[in-house]
């Protein structure tokens, strides 16, 4: 992977948000969950589709804080418009585990 500059890093706007709603997404090609994530007044609530069904059920996600890239252009995922990229890491089987702060922080905070 090529090196980037600090200015390149600053162009990626990664924020913490709180999941306010989560629903199964049976129309997706791969198993996924539709997420509504609240950031802050400036960004507001944004939607995302996440392939996280191995470790999460929709009813366990509401209230969870997650990290997301908020300055990508929206992307159509089947009938759903995904507005942010929620971040995660693969476990030993390649299944995604969400990334979030290890203690509560204000929603909308930008990653440093």
C-alpha positions as CSV (number, residue, x, y, z in Angstrom):
1,X,0.0,0.0,0.0
2,X,1.3,3.5,-0.9
3,X,2.2,6.0,1.8
4,X,-0.1,8.9,2.3
5,X,0.5,12.3,3.7
6,X,-1.0,13.7,6.9
7,X,-3.1,16.0,4.7
8,X,-4.5,12.9,2.9
9,X,-5.5,11.5,6.3
10,X,-7.2,14.7,7.2
11,X,-9.4,14.5,4.1
12,X,-11.1,11.3,5.5
13,X,-13.8,12.4,8.0
14,X,-14.2,9.6,10.5
15,X,-16.8,10.3,13.2
16,X,-18.4,8.5,16.1
17,X,-22.2,8.0,15.9
18,X,-24.9,6.1,17.8
19,X,-27.1,3.5,16.1
20,X,-30.7,4.7,16.5
21,X,-32.4,2.1,14.4
22,X,-31.4,-1.3,12.8
23,X,-33.4,-3.6,10.4
24,X,-32.7,-6.8,8.6
25,X,-31.9,-6.1,4.9
26,X,-33.2,-9.2,3.1
27,X,-33.0,-7.5,-0.4
28,X,-29.2,-7.3,-0.2
29,X,-27.1,-9.7,-2.3
30,X,-25.1,-10.7,0.8
31,X,-26.6,-10.8,4.3
32,X,-26.7,-7.3,5.7
33,X,-28.3,-5.0,8.2
34,X,-29.7,-1.5,7.5
35,X,-28.4,1.0,10.1
36,X,-29.5,4.5,11.0
37,X,-26.7,6.3,12.8
38,X,-27.0,9.7,14.6
39,X,-23.9,11.8,14.6
40,X,-24.4,15.4,15.8
41,X,-26.4,18.5,14.7
42,X,-24.0,19.3,11.9
43,X,-24.1,15.8,10.3
44,X,-27.4,14.5,11.7
45,X,-28.7,11.0,11.1
46,X,-27.2,9.0,8.2
47,X,-28.0,5.5,6.8
48,X,-25.6,2.6,6.1
49,X,-25.8,-1.0,5.0
50,X,-23.4,-3.3,6.8
51,X,-22.5,-6.9,6.3
52,X,-22.4,-7.7,10.0
53,X,-25.0,-10.4,10.4
54,X,-22.5,-13.1,11.8
55,X,-21.9,-11.1,15.0
56,X,-24.9,-8.8,15.3
57,X,-28.7,-9.0,15.2
58,X,-30.6,-5.7,14.5
59,X,-32.2,-5.6,18.0
60,X,-28.8,-5.7,19.7
61,X,-27.4,-2.7,17.8
62,X,-29.6,0.2,18.9
63,X,-27.6,2.5,21.3
64,X,-24.2,1.2,20.2
65,X,-21.6,3.7,19.3
66,X,-19.7,3.1,16.0
67,X,-17.1,4.7,13.9
68,X,-17.9,5.7,10.3
69,X,-16.5,7.6,7.3
70,X,-19.1,10.4,6.8
71,X,-17.6,12.1,3.7
72,X,-18.0,9.4,1.0
73,X,-20.6,10.0,-1.6
74,X,-23.9,8.1,-1.1
75,X,-24.0,4.6,-2.6
76,X,-27.1,2.7,-3.8
77,X,-27.3,-0.8,-2.3
78,X,-30.3,-2.4,-3.9
79,X,-33.3,-0.4,-2.9
80,X,-31.4,1.3,0.0
81,X,-29.2,4.4,-0.2
82,X,-26.1,4.1,2.0
83,X,-24.8,7.5,3.2
84,X,-21.8,6.6,5.4
85,X,-19.4,3.7,5.7
86,X,-19.5,2.1,9.1
87,X,-16.1,0.7,10.0
88,X,-15.2,-2.7,11.2
89,X,-12.4,-5.3,11.3
90,X,-12.5,-8.9,10.2
91,X,-12.3,-11.6,12.9
92,X,-10.3,-14.9,12.3
93,X,-13.1,-16.1,9.9
94,X,-13.3,-12.8,8.0
95,X,-16.6,-11.8,9.6
96,X,-16.9,-8.1,10.5
97,X,-16.7,-6.8,14.1
98,X,-17.7,-3.1,14.4
99,X,-15.2,-0.5,15.6
100,X,-16.3,1.9,18.3
101,X,-14.9,3.7,21.4
102,X,-14.3,1.7,24.5
103,X,-16.1,4.3,26.6
104,X,-18.9,6.7,25.9
105,X,-17.9,9.9,24.0
106,X,-20.1,12.6,22.5
107,X,-21.7,11.6,19.2
108,X,-20.2,13.4,16.2
109,X,-16.7,13.5,17.6
110,X,-14.0,13.3,14.9
111,X,-11.3,10.7,15.0
112,X,-7.8,12.1,15.6
